[in-house]
Amino acid sequence: MPAEVYLDNASTSFPKPESVYQAAEKFMRYGGASPGRGSYPKAQESERILIKLRSKLSQLLGVRDPANLIFTTHATDALNLALKGYLKEGDHVVTTDLEHNAVLRPLTHLRTTRNIGLTIVKSNSQGKVDPDDIKKAVTPKTRLVACVHASNVLGTIQPIQEISRTARALGIPLLVDGSQTAGAIPINVEELGADLFAFTGHKSLLGLTGTGGLFVRSDLDLQPLREGGNGSHSNSLEQPTERPERYESGTPNMIGLVGLLAGIEYLLETGIDKIRTHELELNRALMNRLADISGVKIYGPEAQLKTAITSFTLGSLDPAEVGQMLGKKFGVCVRTGIHCAPLTPQSTIRLSLGWANTREDIDKACQAVSEIATAIYRRA
């Protein structure tokens, strides 16, 4: 079995910076206390970690008030909080055909349970949404626009600022799914114009699974998905009204959040611009190499218009078959299928790059695809 080449960073980034592993192990061995549940040193240290994480994350994402950052278990949890916490009976939502099931399934559920109206705007052949099409889809009942920041299938970065201007001119909040962009490209959430911004910790933020969050604009109120203890106002039977306690009931995933803090500190020290440039250069090289292989069809725009994702097909082969060959024979880890985006009709082989990938990884992956293509055409 050849050495593994990991090209599935859009699912979960791997490897993490060494500091992430060290921080999580240190906390497991020597920390371990819950924040807000005691006045002893370990509990106070856990509280300090959460405060520091919220501050560093605010710095990274351009959020003025750290209390507007709500920690969740992942982006799916954050998107459910945004959609189910904000939408009411009979509301209408405008969304796109690029969305992940983390948006589409809650909306489908709400169509049944709350009679939500839903209009799905189509993207173009490059996976880009036209803000004018968003505007045309708005009705008098529209209460929310929900749009992915970058497609997890094609990587296409959407014109969120333009979409935000369109929505704000109509007085409609914008929910942005930043699962593929937080940590991958420079972001200032408030300049971007997102009223709600969901993110996950285990992708380009370089943290561990089981972490994520939601930015909620100060004047937006969401109904919590859950109520319970959080270490504050323990003598009251009512859920706290202040942020972030209003939305953070239950013991937090401290090991995951410690790892997320280390990942964010790595990003701040290294610079997202530097990582973005590295991934962009590799993705350009990848696309150029793949384009020279007979039978390869690449989907989506040029590298500079997307995250470090390249989706392609190989002749008439089932992408799942190609992915299996890449993994078993060549040790190249990729994702295949429709990538939990059911309104994207084309099943593809997706290669997604990360901070730790090298030119050698690109060479090995492209050589593997070339060998598979050669074998196919010999058989034919």
SEGUSE-152199 format. One line per field, with one value per residue (C-alpha): residue number from 0; x, y, z. Coordinates in nm, 3 decimals. Example, Ala and Ser with C-alpha at 12.3 -4.5 7.8 and 13.67 -1.06 7.14 Angstrom:
2
doti <- c(0, 1)
px <- c(1.230, 1.367)
py <- c(-0.450, -0.106)
pz <- c(0.780, 0.714)
end
This chain:
380
doti <- c(0, 1, 2, 3, 4, 5, 6, 7, 8, 9, 10, 11, 12, 13, 14, 15, 16, 17, 18, 19, 20, 21, 22, 23, 24, 25, 26, 27, 28, 29, 30, 31, 32, 33, 34, 35, 36, 37, 38, 39, 40, 41, 42, 43, 44, 45, 46, 47, 48, 49, 50, 51, 52, 53, 54, 55, 56, 57, 58, 59, 60, 61, 62, 63, 64, 65, 66, 67, 68, 69, 70, 71, 72, 73, 74, 75, 76, 77, 78, 79, 80, 81, 82, 83, 84, 85, 86, 87, 88, 89, 90, 91, 92, 93, 94, 95, 96, 97, 98, 99, 100, 101, 102, 103, 104, 105, 106, 107, 108, 109, 110, 111, 112, 113, 114, 115, 116, 117, 118, 119, 120, 121, 122, 123, 124, 125, 126, 127, 128, 129, 130, 131, 132, 133, 134, 135, 136, 137, 138, 139, 140, 141, 142, 143, 144, 145, 146, 147, 148, 149, 150, 151, 152, 153, 154, 155, 156, 157, 158, 159, 160, 161, 162, 163, 164, 165, 166, 167, 168, 169, 170, 171, 172, 173, 174, 175, 176, 177, 178, 179, 180, 181, 182, 183, 184, 185, 186, 187, 188, 189, 190, 191, 192, 193, 194, 195, 196, 197, 198, 199, 200, 201, 202, 203, 204, 205, 206, 207, 208, 209, 210, 211, 212, 213, 214, 215, 216, 217, 218, 219, 220, 221, 222, 223, 224, 225, 226, 227, 228, 229, 230, 231, 232, 233, 234, 235, 236, 237, 238, 239, 240, 241, 242, 243, 244, 245, 246, 247, 248, 249, 250, 251, 252, 253, 254, 255, 256, 257, 258, 259, 260, 261, 262, 263, 264, 265, 266, 267, 268, 269, 270, 271, 272, 273, 274, 275, 276, 277, 278, 279, 280, 281, 282, 283, 284, 285, 286, 287, 288, 289, 290, 291, 292, 293, 294, 295, 296, 297, 298, 299, 300, 301, 302, 303, 304, 305, 306, 307, 308, 309, 310, 311, 312, 313, 314, 315, 316, 317, 318, 319, 320, 321, 322, 323, 324, 325, 326, 327, 328, 329, 330, 331, 332, 333, 334, 335, 336, 337, 338, 339, 340, 341, 342, 343, 344, 345, 346, 347, 348, 349, 350, 351, 352, 353, 354, 355, 356, 357, 358, 359, 360, 361, 362, 363, 364, 365, 366, 367, 368, 369, 370, 371, 372, 373, 374, 375, 376, 377, 378, 379)
px <- c(0.000, 0.152, 0.185, -0.147, -0.226, -0.513, -0.724, -1.057, -1.006, -1.348, -1.494, -1.249, -0.902, -0.615, -0.361, -0.411, -0.124, 0.078, -0.030, -0.391, -0.304, -0.088, -0.350, -0.626, -0.405, -0.288, -0.645, -0.752, -0.465, -0.443, -0.761, -1.095, -1.323, -1.645, -1.655, -1.893, -1.952, -1.712, -1.470, -1.175, -0.872, -0.947, -1.302, -1.178, -0.915, -1.185, -1.383, -1.074, -1.026, -1.380, -1.338, -1.006, -1.152, -1.446, -1.206, -0.964, -1.250, -1.396, -1.057, -1.038, -1.392, -1.421, -1.693, -1.714, -1.894, -1.768, -2.098, -2.263, -2.062, -2.254, -2.070, -2.248, -2.154, -2.099, -2.225, -2.533, -2.631, -2.567, -2.779, -3.063, -3.050, -3.063, -3.348, -3.565, -3.490, -3.583, -3.854, -4.220, -4.541, -4.608, -4.273, -4.102, -3.734, -3.518, -3.226, -3.013, -2.960, -2.602, -2.701, -2.588, -2.844, -2.765, -2.979, -3.213, -3.332, -3.428, -3.609, -3.789, -3.893, -4.016, -4.226, -4.429, -4.425, -4.455, -4.593, -4.274, -4.270, -3.948, -3.801, -3.478, -3.270, -3.061, -2.690, -2.516, -2.294, -1.998, -2.190, -2.249, -2.572, -2.691, -2.802, -3.072, -3.225, -3.235, -3.419, -3.670, -3.749, -3.844, -4.214, -4.402, -4.372, -3.995, -3.833, -3.490, -3.237, -3.008, -2.698, -2.384, -2.063, -1.880, -2.015, -1.883, -1.911, -1.752, -1.585, -1.739, -1.730, -2.061, -2.104, -2.226, -2.176, -2.396, -2.656, -2.645, -2.701, -2.999, -3.145, -3.083, -3.244, -3.555, -3.520, -3.454, -3.181, -2.917, -2.801, -2.461, -2.330, -1.957, -1.863, -1.622, -1.485, -1.419, -1.041, -1.001, -1.032, -1.009, -1.349, -1.496, -1.847, -1.987, -1.834, -1.959, -2.311, -2.407, -2.678, -2.629, -2.306, -2.262, -1.922, -1.765, -1.446, -1.309, -1.250, -1.035, -1.038, -0.813, -0.990, -1.146, -1.481, -1.777, -1.718, -1.877, -2.074, -2.311, -2.268, -2.598, -2.642, -2.710, -3.068, -3.177, -3.343, -3.356, -3.554, -3.306, -3.311, -3.261, -3.289, -3.093, -2.803, -2.503, -2.357, -2.534, -2.859, -2.885, -3.155, -3.392, -3.625, -3.618, -3.359, -3.113, -3.181, -2.825, -2.577, -2.409, -2.574, -2.918, -2.805, -2.533, -2.710, -2.531, -2.169, -1.957, -1.718, -1.414, -1.161, -1.289, -1.297, -0.943, -0.833, -1.029, -0.853, -0.515, -0.624, -0.737, -0.416, -0.221, -0.425, -0.371, 0.003, 0.050, -0.196, -0.498, -0.366, -0.050, -0.244, -0.489, -0.200, -0.045, -0.371, -0.449, -0.115, -0.159, -0.514, -0.405, -0.136, -0.388, -0.639, -0.374, -0.244, -0.590, -0.693, -0.415, -0.548, -0.768, -1.129, -1.114, -1.388, -1.343, -1.645, -1.663, -1.468, -1.100, -0.898, -0.897, -1.278, -1.320, -1.191, -0.927, -1.174, -1.156, -1.441, -1.412, -1.535, -1.336, -1.500, -1.813, -1.675, -1.884, -1.706, -1.746, -1.547, -1.270, -1.262, -1.234, -0.942, -0.768, -0.796, -0.723, -0.455, -0.287, -0.360, -0.524, -0.812, -1.093, -1.468, -1.712, -2.085, -2.305, -2.141, -2.463, -2.577, -2.878, -2.976, -2.636, -2.717, -2.367, -2.187, -1.816, -1.475, -1.377, -1.021, -0.998, -0.665, -0.549, -0.273, -0.048, -0.071, 0.236, 0.321, 0.427, 0.069, -0.060, 0.188, 0.090, -0.282, -0.257, -0.031, -0.289, -0.575, -0.361, -0.289, -0.658, -0.745, -0.481, -0.611, -0.966, -0.877, -0.665, -0.967, -1.181)
py <- c(0.000, 0.337, 0.626, 0.801, 1.128, 1.302, 1.519, 1.533, 1.850, 1.988, 1.707, 1.732, 1.886, 1.646, 1.658, 1.928, 2.151, 1.976, 2.243, 2.126, 1.770, 1.893, 2.132, 1.868, 1.606, 1.851, 1.944, 1.578, 1.493, 1.803, 2.006, 1.840, 2.064, 2.225, 2.605, 2.801, 2.509, 2.588, 2.841, 2.604, 2.660, 2.396, 2.526, 2.885, 2.784, 2.625, 2.950, 3.148, 2.916, 2.985, 3.360, 3.350, 3.135, 3.370, 3.665, 3.500, 3.381, 3.732, 3.860, 3.600, 3.652, 4.028, 4.016, 4.327, 4.173, 3.825, 3.758, 3.735, 3.418, 3.112, 2.780, 2.474, 2.113, 2.172, 2.384, 2.165, 2.246, 2.616, 2.616, 2.437, 2.700, 2.980, 2.832, 2.681, 2.957, 3.239, 3.124, 3.133, 2.986, 3.089, 3.261, 3.240, 3.166, 3.221, 2.982, 2.827, 2.495, 2.488, 2.429, 2.139, 1.913, 2.096, 2.377, 2.190, 1.925, 2.167, 2.382, 2.078, 1.985, 2.339, 2.334, 2.057, 2.163, 2.543, 2.584, 2.760, 2.876, 2.804, 2.933, 2.777, 2.998, 2.821, 2.882, 2.903, 2.637, 2.759, 2.728, 3.100, 3.263, 3.590, 3.842, 3.966, 3.619, 3.637, 3.969, 3.830, 3.538, 3.759, 3.777, 3.988, 3.693, 3.646, 3.660, 3.511, 3.458, 3.156, 3.116, 2.905, 3.112, 2.859, 2.543, 2.225, 2.056, 2.311, 2.547, 2.852, 3.156, 3.341, 3.722, 3.746, 4.121, 4.185, 3.937, 4.106, 4.451, 4.313, 4.151, 4.450, 4.689, 4.476, 4.448, 4.073, 3.906, 3.693, 3.356, 3.250, 2.893, 2.949, 2.584, 2.587, 2.940, 3.005, 2.972, 2.912, 3.271, 3.606, 3.692, 3.989, 3.870, 4.215, 4.372, 4.072, 4.169, 3.838, 3.869, 3.504, 3.319, 2.947, 2.781, 2.451, 2.396, 2.081, 2.200, 2.504, 2.634, 2.331, 2.225, 1.899, 1.748, 1.828, 2.205, 2.492, 2.806, 3.075, 3.451, 3.621, 3.993, 4.187, 4.282, 3.939, 3.712, 3.336, 3.090, 2.846, 2.488, 2.369, 2.500, 2.390, 2.455, 2.660, 2.769, 3.106, 3.210, 2.861, 2.972, 3.062, 2.821, 3.046, 3.029, 3.322, 3.599, 3.729, 3.601, 3.362, 3.178, 3.196, 2.946, 2.741, 2.506, 2.193, 2.104, 2.223, 2.001, 2.145, 1.908, 2.008, 2.378, 2.367, 2.214, 2.478, 2.754, 2.606, 2.583, 2.946, 3.060, 2.876, 3.055, 3.396, 3.338, 3.196, 3.422, 3.307, 3.500, 3.289, 2.962, 3.076, 3.155, 2.813, 2.628, 2.842, 2.763, 2.392, 2.394, 2.570, 2.305, 2.030, 2.165, 2.210, 1.856, 1.700, 1.894, 1.718, 1.370, 1.212, 1.170, 1.414, 1.678, 1.946, 2.127, 2.478, 2.801, 2.890, 2.834, 3.199, 3.206, 2.916, 2.745, 2.473, 2.223, 2.053, 1.829, 1.616, 1.306, 1.051, 0.938, 0.733, 0.576, 0.591, 0.842, 0.596, 0.338, 0.589, 0.697, 0.338, 0.275, 0.593, 0.491, 0.119, 0.106, 0.446, 0.562, 0.884, 0.983, 1.168, 1.204, 1.096, 1.137, 1.444, 1.548, 1.597, 1.864, 1.687, 1.966, 1.942, 1.676, 1.569, 1.306, 1.388, 1.295, 1.576, 1.661, 1.922, 2.062, 2.185, 2.375, 2.067, 1.945, 1.965, 1.966, 1.604, 1.521, 1.680, 1.484, 1.153, 1.218, 1.321, 1.027, 0.796, 0.947, 0.921, 0.553, 0.481, 0.667, 0.477, 0.145, 0.235, 0.327, 0.014, -0.194, -0.004)
pz <- c(0.000, -0.101, 0.142, 0.196, 0.018, 0.198, -0.036, 0.148, 0.351, 0.253, 0.465, 0.755, 0.753, 0.814, 0.958, 1.218, 1.331, 1.602, 1.851, 1.817, 1.922, 2.205, 2.341, 2.337, 2.505, 2.769, 2.856, 2.876, 3.107, 3.326, 3.276, 3.224, 3.430, 3.310, 3.276, 3.496, 3.731, 4.010, 4.160, 4.185, 3.955, 3.692, 3.638, 3.623, 3.366, 3.148, 3.168, 3.065, 2.766, 2.642, 2.685, 2.498, 2.219, 2.169, 2.156, 1.909, 1.689, 1.686, 1.572, 1.296, 1.167, 1.217, 1.483, 1.704, 2.002, 2.103, 2.284, 1.941, 1.868, 1.984, 2.016, 1.875, 1.809, 1.435, 1.145, 1.107, 1.465, 1.399, 1.082, 1.261, 1.535, 1.277, 1.073, 1.345, 1.592, 1.355, 1.114, 1.212, 1.078, 0.717, 0.654, 0.315, 0.252, -0.055, -0.090, -0.368, -0.543, -0.409, -0.048, 0.168, 0.332, 0.657, 0.511, 0.279, 0.523, 0.804, 0.547, 0.407, 0.763, 0.827, 0.509, 0.672, 1.036, 0.999, 0.648, 0.536, 0.174, -0.014, -0.339, -0.466, -0.694, -0.958, -0.999, -1.337, -1.494, -1.288, -0.963, -0.909, -0.795, -0.950, -0.682, -0.920, -0.918, -0.538, -0.562, -0.813, -0.583, -0.287, -0.196, 0.062, 0.301, 0.260, 0.602, 0.530, 0.252, 0.307, 0.092, 0.109, 0.105, -0.113, -0.272, -0.114, -0.456, -0.689, -0.442, -0.612, -0.383, -0.394, -0.423, -0.064, -0.026, -0.330, -0.208, 0.133, -0.019, -0.209, 0.103, 0.331, 0.085, 0.122, 0.501, 0.493, 0.704, 0.533, 0.668, 0.530, 0.554, 0.598, 0.648, 0.353, 0.394, 0.764, 0.790, 0.416, 0.292, 0.474, 0.622, 0.802, 0.882, 0.949, 0.637, 0.443, 0.547, 0.707, 0.972, 1.064, 0.982, 1.053, 1.068, 1.164, 1.360, 1.198, 0.841, 0.758, 1.116, 1.178, 1.497, 1.608, 1.520, 1.742, 1.729, 1.539, 1.591, 1.477, 1.457, 1.536, 1.469, 1.789, 1.709, 1.588, 1.842, 1.792, 1.997, 2.156, 2.031, 2.389, 2.743, 3.046, 3.275, 3.168, 3.500, 3.516, 3.692, 3.839, 4.086, 3.800, 3.620, 3.313, 3.038, 3.057, 2.808, 2.767, 2.511, 2.473, 2.767, 2.602, 2.338, 2.509, 2.749, 2.863, 2.923, 2.629, 2.436, 2.609, 2.449, 2.106, 2.191, 2.331, 2.000, 1.808, 2.001, 1.906, 1.541, 1.536, 1.701, 1.431, 1.162, 1.323, 1.361, 1.011, 0.831, 0.631, 0.329, 0.331, 0.359, 0.089, -0.147, -0.085, -0.149, -0.454, -0.615, -0.551, -0.687, -1.005, -1.055, -0.986, -1.237, -1.504, -1.460, -1.457, -1.768, -1.964, -1.880, -2.145, -2.033, -1.742, -1.722, -1.456, -1.310, -1.170, -1.220, -1.225, -0.910, -0.792, -0.791, -0.553, -0.244, -0.285, -0.431, -0.771, -0.883, -1.194, -1.372, -1.570, -1.892, -1.830, -1.514, -1.198, -0.970, -0.681, -0.877, -0.949, -0.584, -0.470, -0.707, -0.599, -0.234, -0.251, -0.519, -0.487, -0.132, -0.255, -0.023, -0.204, -0.175, -0.447, -0.511, -0.476, -0.147, 0.056, -0.192, -0.350, -0.591, -0.760, -1.020, -1.123, -0.918, -0.911, -0.777, -0.539, -0.446, -0.170, -0.058, 0.281, 0.454, 0.482, 0.122, -0.102, -0.471, -0.428, -0.319, -0.640, -0.850, -0.688, -0.724, -1.089, -1.170, -1.014, -1.218, -1.532, -1.470, -1.415, -1.736, -1.934, -1.803, -1.902, -2.258, -2.298, -2.200, -2.447)
end
